[in-house]
């Protein structure tokens, strides 16, 4: 079996029956102390993010997972659920646990997609080799990678898939609609204490993080649903690796591509599923393929609305008739349409031109309503998990603008 086939087998290794598809969520949190400063990342005389992680991992549900991002942002990964109401219950329980722990230490969550007060030079980097390698890589491969690593937080949504075609449809739709989600879930109102105005800050930062491994799949030359997974694998194998792994799984420096490293392992007889998955995590496109579909376009939403990105994507992707309507619509767009929409996603100005001679705002409303209809068609009472959020955004704009307007 050739290398591409082995990678594809790993990507398709966790397929589920359609009735067993589950949805998971990952929520990142920027943590401040009572002096309105970011807490330190590494062990020190003050209570650090490293200690916070230890406390939470001693208290969490055994199937959940807490981890730290490079700047000490705390990430919680849920258990996956079939029903969004169950996922919401787990989010509420997690939020209560986190609040209880933080209040005892006089800490708080700053629920934005971008740290409103501090820049990368103010933020300590976690003392792990993989992040040190990443930090050095970001200095060369893009202009804002250190902003991404230290100062951003997001909500990521994970979906099981049932077949190769199912995965390709989901990834294609999510890649096409990234600029819609980046507007709806924009929640980065300030940068260095200054208003963002209509700049969609976290989306701009990610677009300038790493030229080799970020942005939309469209930007990496993957613009059709047909053979999407094969095209993704070709792209993935050509990406320069940030780091390699030694026999104990520790990060080590490399100047080779991911494909060269994996081929070396294959020739040595040491290639395995976990190594392939670890390298798949070195790709940071807005929609990422692992052995599931990971959709990464949402800012960290305001507290109480963490479920909203999962509800939006569930409404569009998990109900057959709505997915067909969505897929038919985005499949009708040409490359110029896609470029217009992707460029519109860097601003919160809804009057920008979008696909099919309609405005950016038209398509935001269209797909938001379509997602709501999809949730209603699932008949699980999930629509409330998106409707309140969607109505707030329709009325007053995304929370990036709402927060600025309150200042």
For each residue, the residues with C-beta under 8 A, 3 or more apart:
1: 5 6 9
2: 5 6
3: 6 7 237 259 262 263 266
4: 7 8 230 233 234 237
5: 1 2 8 9
6: 1 2 3 9 10 266 271 276
7: 3 4 10 11 233 236 237 262 276
8: 4 5 11 12 229 230 233
9: 1 5 6 12 13
10: 6 7 13 273 276 277 280 291
11: 7 8 167 229 233 280 289 290 291
12: 8 9 15 164 167 229 291
13: 9 10 273 291
14: 160 291 292
15: 12 160 161 162 163
16: 20 21 22 160 161 162
17: 20 21 162
18: 21 162 166
19:
20: 16 17 82 160
21: 16 17 18 82 159 160 161 162 318
22: 16 80 81 82 159 160
23: 80 81 82 84 87 157 158 159 160 310 314 318
24: 77 78 79 80 81 87 157 158
25: 77 78 87 91 155 156 157 158 306 307 309 310
26: 75 76 77 78 154 155 156 157 158
27: 75 76 78 91 94 155 300 306
28: 69 73 74 75 152 153 154 155 300
29: 73 74 75 76 98 109 110 111 153 300
30: 38 73 109 110 111 112 115 151 153 300
31: 38 39 49 52 72 73 74 102 107 108 109 110
32: 36 37 38 39 107 108 109 110
33: 36 37 38 39 46 47 106 107
34: 106 107 108
35:
36: 32 33 117
37: 32 33
38: 30 31 32 33 71 72 115 118 122 123
39: 31 32 33 46 47 48 49 52 72 107
40: 44 46 48 49 72 124
41: 48 49 50 68 71 72 123 124 125 126 127
42: 48 49 50 124 126 127
43: 48 50 51
44: 40 48
45:
46: 33 39 40
47: 33 39 51 52 105 107
48: 39 40 41 42 43 44 51 52 72
49: 31 39 40 41 42 52 53 68 72 73 74 126
50: 41 42 43 53 54 68 126
51: 43 47 48 54 55
52: 31 39 47 48 49 55 56 74 101 102 105 107
53: 49 50 56 57 66 67 68 74
54: 50 51 57 58
55: 51 52 58 59 101
56: 52 53 59 60 66 74 97 98 101
57: 53 54 60 66
58: 54 55
59: 55 56 97 101
60: 56 57 64 65 66 94 97
61: 64 79 90 93
62:
63: 79
64: 60 61 76 77 78 79 90 94
65: 60 76 77
66: 53 56 57 60 74 75 76 77
67: 53 74 75 77
68: 41 49 50 53 72 73 74 75 126
69: 28 72 73 74 75 126 149 153
70: 73 125 126 131 134 135 149 150
71: 38 41 120 123 124 125 126 149 150 151
72: 31 38 39 40 41 48 49 68 69 123 124 126
73: 28 29 30 31 49 68 69 70 152 153
74: 28 29 31 49 52 53 56 66 67 68 69 98
75: 26 27 28 29 66 67 68 69
76: 26 27 29 64 65 66 94 98
77: 24 25 26 64 65 66 67
78: 24 25 26 27 64 81 87 90 91 94
79: 24 61 63 64 90
80: 22 23 24 87 158 160
81: 22 23 24 78 84 86 87 90
82: 20 21 22 23 86
83: 86 87 380 382
84: 23 81 87 88 307 310 311 314 375 380 382 385
85: 88 89 380 381 382 385
86: 81 82 83 89 90
87: 23 24 25 78 80 81 83 84 90 91 307 310
88: 84 85 91 92 307 385
89: 85 86 92 93
90: 61 64 78 79 81 86 87 93 94
91: 25 27 78 87 88 94 95 306 307
92: 88 89 95 96
93: 61 89 90 96 97
94: 27 60 64 76 78 90 91 97 98
95: 91 92 98 99 303 306
96: 92 93 99 100
97: 56 59 60 93 94 100 101
98: 29 56 74 76 94 95 101 102 109
99: 95 96 102 103 109
100: 96 97 103 104
101: 52 55 56 59 97 98 104 105
102: 31 52 98 99 105 107 108 109
103: 99 100 106 107
104: 100 101
105: 47 52 101 102
106: 33 34 103
107: 31 32 33 34 39 47 52 102 103
108: 31 32 34 102
109: 29 30 31 32 98 99 102 303
110: 29 30 31 32 115 116
111: 29 30 187 300 301 302 303
112: 30 115 116 153 187 188 189 190 299 300 403
113: 152 153 154 185 186 187 188 201 202 298 299 300
114: 147 151 152 153 188 190 191 201 202 205 299
115: 30 38 110 112 118 123 150 151 152
116: 110 112 189 190 191 193
117: 36 190 192 193
118: 38 115 122 123 151 192
119: 122 123 147 151 192
120: 71 123 146 147 149 150 151
121:
122: 38 118 119
123: 38 41 71 72 115 118 119 120 150 151
124: 40 41 42 71 72
125: 41 70 71 131 132 135 149 150
126: 41 42 49 50 68 69 70 71 72 131
127: 41 42 132
128: 131 132 251
129: 132 133 243 250 251 252
130: 133 134 242 243 251
131: 70 125 126 128 134 135 149
132: 125 127 128 129 135 136
133: 129 130 136 137 242 243 251 253
134: 70 130 131 137 138 145 149 242 243
135: 70 125 131 132 138 139 145 146 149
136: 132 133 139 140
137: 133 134 140 141 145 210 242
138: 134 135 141 142 145 146 148 149 209 210
139: 135 136 145 146
140: 136 137
141: 137 138 145 209 210 211 212 213 240
142: 138 145 208 209 210 211 214
143: 208
144: 147 148 204 205 208 209
145: 134 135 137 138 139 141 142 148 149 208 209 210
146: 120 135 138 139 149 150
147: 114 119 120 144 150 151 152 205 209
148: 138 144 145 151 152 205 206 209
149: 69 70 71 120 125 131 134 135 138 145 146 152
150: 70 71 115 120 123 125 146 147
151: 30 71 114 115 118 119 120 123 147 148 205
152: 28 73 113 114 115 147 148 149 188 202 205 206
153: 28 29 30 69 73 112 113 114 299 300
154: 26 28 113 202 296 298 299 300
155: 25 26 27 28 185 298 299 300 301 306 309 310
156: 25 26 294 295 296 298
157: 23 24 25 26 294 295 298 309 310 313
158: 23 24 25 26 80 292 293 294 295
159: 21 22 23 170 292 293 295 313 317 318
160: 14 15 16 20 21 22 23 80 292
161: 15 16 21 166 167 170 292 293
162: 15 16 17 18 21 166
163: 15 166 167
164: 12 167 168 229
165: 168 169
166: 18 161 162 163 169 170
167: 11 12 161 163 164 170 171 229 289 293
168: 164 165 171 172 225 226 228 229
169: 165 166 172 173 225 323 327
170: 159 161 166 167 173 174 293 317
171: 167 168 174 175 217 228 229 232 287 289 293
172: 168 169 175 176 224 225 228 327 330
173: 169 170 176 177 316 317 323 326 327 330
174: 170 171 177 178 286 287 293 295 297 313 317
175: 171 172 178 216 217 218 222 285 286 287
176: 172 173 218 330 333 338 341
177: 173 174 180 181 316 326 330 367
178: 174 175 181 182 216 286 287 297 342 345
179: 182 183 203 341 342 344 345 360
180: 177 183 184 341 345 363 364 367 368
181: 177 178 184 185 295 297 298 309 312 313
182: 178 179 185 186 200 202 203 297 298 299 345
183: 179 180 186 200 345 348 350 360 364 398
184: 180 181 298 308 312 364 368 390 393 398
185: 113 155 181 182 297 298 299 301 308 309 312 398
186: 113 182 183 200 201 202 203 299 348 398 399 400 401
187: 111 112 113 299 300 301 302 398 399 400 403
188: 112 113 114 152 191 196 200 201 202 299 400
189: 112 116 195 196 399 400 401 402 403 404 407
190: 112 114 116 117 193 194 195 196 403 404
191: 114 116 188 194 196 201
192: 117 118 119
193: 116 117 190
194: 190 191
195: 189 190 404 407
196: 188 189 190 191 199 200 201 400 404
197: 404
198: 347 348 349 401
199: 196 204 346 347 348
200: 182 183 186 188 196 203 204 345 346 347 348 400
201: 113 114 186 188 191 196 204 205 400
202: 113 114 152 154 182 186 188 205 206 299
203: 179 182 186 200 206 207 297 345 346
204: 144 199 200 201 207 208 346
205: 114 144 147 148 151 152 201 202 208 209
206: 148 152 202 203 209 214 215 284 286
207: 203 204 214 215 346
208: 142 143 144 145 204 205
209: 138 141 142 144 145 147 148 205 206 214 284
210: 137 138 141 142 145 213 214 284
211: 141 142 214
212: 141 239 240
213: 141 210 239 282 283 284 285
214: 142 206 207 209 210 211 284 285 286
215: 206 207 218 219 220 285 286
216: 175 178 219 220 285 286 287 342
217: 171 175 220 222 223 228 232 235 285 286 287
218: 175 176 215 222 223 338 339 342
219: 215 216 342
220: 215 216 217 235 285
221: 231 235
222: 175 217 218 228 231 232 235
223: 217 218 335 338
224: 172 227 228 231
225: 168 169 172 228 327 331
226: 168
227: 224 230 231
228: 168 171 172 217 222 224 225 231 232
229: 8 11 12 164 167 168 171 232 233 289
230: 4 8 227 233 234
231: 221 222 224 227 228 234 235
232: 171 217 222 228 229 235 236 289
233: 4 7 8 11 229 230 236 237
234: 4 230 231 237 238
235: 217 220 221 222 231 232 238 239 283
236: 7 232 233 239 258 259 279 280 283
237: 3 4 7 233 234 257 258 259 262
238: 234 235 257 258 259
239: 212 213 235 236 257 258 282 283
240: 141 212 255 256 257 258
241: 244 254 256 257 258 261 279 282
242: 130 133 134 137 282
243: 129 130 133 134 251 252 253 254 282
244: 241 251 252 253 254 256 261
245: 249 250 251 252 275 278
246: 249 250 252
247: 270
248:
249: 245 246 278
250: 129 245 246
251: 128 129 130 133 243 244 245
252: 129 243 244 245 246
253: 133 243 244
254: 241 243 244 261
255: 240
256: 240 241 244 260 261 264
257: 237 238 239 240 241 260 261
258: 236 237 238 239 240 241 261 262 279 282
259: 3 236 237 238 262 263
260: 256 257 263 264
261: 241 244 254 256 257 258 264 265 279
262: 3 7 237 258 259 265 266 271 275 276 279
263: 3 259 260 266 267
264: 256 260 261 267 268
265: 261 262 268 270 271 272 275
266: 3 6 262 263 269 271
267: 263 264
268: 264 265 271
269: 266
270: 247 265 275
271: 6 262 265 266 268 275 276
272: 265 275 276
273: 10 13 276 277
274: 277 278
275: 245 262 265 270 271 272 278 279
276: 6 7 10 262 271 272 273 279 280
277: 10 273 274 280 281 290 291
278: 245 249 274 275 281 282
279: 236 241 258 261 262 275 276 282
280: 10 11 236 276 277 283 288 289 290
281: 277 278 288 290
282: 213 239 241 242 243 258 278 279
283: 213 235 236 239 280 288
284: 206 209 210 213 214 288 296
285: 175 213 214 215 216 217 220 288 296
286: 174 175 178 206 214 215 216 217 295 296 297
287: 171 174 175 178 216 217 293 294 295 296 297
288: 280 281 283 284 285 293 294 296
289: 11 167 171 229 232 280 293 294
290: 11 277 280 281 294
291: 10 11 12 13 14 277
292: 14 158 159 160 161
293: 158 159 161 167 170 171 174 287 288 289
294: 156 157 158 287 288 289 290
295: 156 157 158 159 174 181 286 287 298 309 313
296: 154 156 284 285 286 287 288
297: 174 178 181 182 185 203 286 287 309
298: 113 154 155 156 157 181 182 184 185 295 301 308 309
299: 112 113 114 153 154 155 182 185 186 187 188 202 400
300: 27 28 29 30 111 112 113 153 154 155 187
301: 111 155 185 187 298 305 306 308 309 389 399
302: 111 187 305 399
303: 95 109 111 306
304:
305: 301 302 308 389
306: 25 27 91 95 155 301 303
307: 25 84 87 88 91 310 311 385 386
308: 184 185 298 301 305 311 312 385 386 389 390
309: 25 155 157 181 185 295 297 298 301 312 313
310: 23 25 84 87 155 157 307 313 314 385
311: 84 307 308 314 315 371 375 382 383 385 386 389
312: 181 184 185 308 309 315 316 368 371 386 390
313: 157 159 174 181 295 309 310 316 317 371
314: 23 84 310 311 317 318 371 374 375 378 382
315: 311 312 318 319 322 370 371 372 373 374 375 378 382 383 386
316: 173 177 312 313 322 323 326 367 370 371 374
317: 159 170 173 174 313 314 323 326 374
318: 21 23 159 314 315 323 374 378
319: 315 322 323 374 375 377 378
320: 323 324
321: 324 325 377
322: 315 316 319 325 326 370 371 373 374 377
323: 169 173 316 317 318 319 320 326 327 374
324: 320 321 327 328
325: 321 322 328 329 370
326: 173 177 316 317 322 323 329 330 367 370
327: 169 172 173 225 323 324 330 331
328: 324 325 331 332
329: 325 326 332 333
330: 172 173 176 177 326 327 333
331: 225 327 328
332: 328 329 356
333: 176 329 330 337 338 341 355 356
334: 337 338
335: 223 338 339
336: 339 340
337: 333 334 340 341 354 355 356
338: 176 218 223 333 334 335 341 342 355
339: 218 335 336 342 343
340: 336 337 343 344 352 353 354 355
341: 176 179 180 333 337 338 344 345 354 355 360 363
342: 178 179 216 218 219 338 339 345
343: 339 340 346 352
344: 179 340 341 347 349 352 353 354 360
345: 178 179 180 182 183 200 203 341 342
346: 199 200 203 204 207 343
347: 198 199 200 344 352
348: 183 186 198 199 200 397 398 400 401
349: 198 344 352 360
350: 183 359 360 361 364
351: 359 360 361
352: 340 343 344 347 349 359 360
353: 340 344 357 359 360
354: 337 340 341 344 358 359 360 362 363
355: 333 337 338 340 341 358 363
356: 332 333 337
357: 353
358: 354 355 362 363
359: 350 351 352 353 354 362 363
360: 179 183 341 344 349 350 351 352 353 354 363 364
361: 350 351 364 365
362: 354 358 359 365 366
363: 180 341 354 355 358 359 360 366 367
364: 180 183 184 350 360 361 367 368
365: 361 362 368 369 394
366: 362 363 369 370
367: 177 180 316 326 363 364 370 371
368: 180 184 312 364 365 371 372 390 393 394
369: 365 366 372 373
370: 315 316 322 325 326 366 367 373 374
371: 311 312 313 314 315 316 322 367 368 374 375 386 390
372: 315 368 369 375 376 383 386 387 390
373: 315 322 369 370 376 377
374: 314 315 316 317 318 319 322 323 370 371 377 378
375: 84 311 314 315 319 371 372 378 380 382 383 385 386
376: 372 373 379 383
377: 319 321 322 373 374
378: 314 315 318 319 374 375 382
379: 376
380: 83 84 85 375
381: 85 384
382: 83 84 85 311 314 315 375 378 385 386
383: 311 315 372 375 376 386 387
384: 381 387 388
385: 84 85 88 307 308 310 311 375 382 389
386: 307 308 311 312 315 371 372 375 382 383 389 390
387: 372 383 384 390 391
388: 384 391 392
389: 301 305 308 311 385 386 392 393
390: 184 308 312 368 371 372 386 387 393 394
391: 387 388 394 395
392: 388 389 395 396 399 402
393: 184 368 389 390 396 397 398 399
394: 365 368 390 391
395: 391 392
396: 392 393 401 402 405
397: 348 393 400 401 402
398: 183 184 185 186 187 348 393 401 402
399: 186 187 189 301 302 392 393 402 403
400: 186 187 188 189 196 200 201 299 348 397 403 404
401: 186 189 198 348 396 397 398 404 405
402: 189 392 396 397 398 399 405 406
403: 112 187 189 190 399 400 406 407
404: 189 190 195 196 197 400 401 407
405: 396 401 402
406: 402 403
407: 189 195 403 404
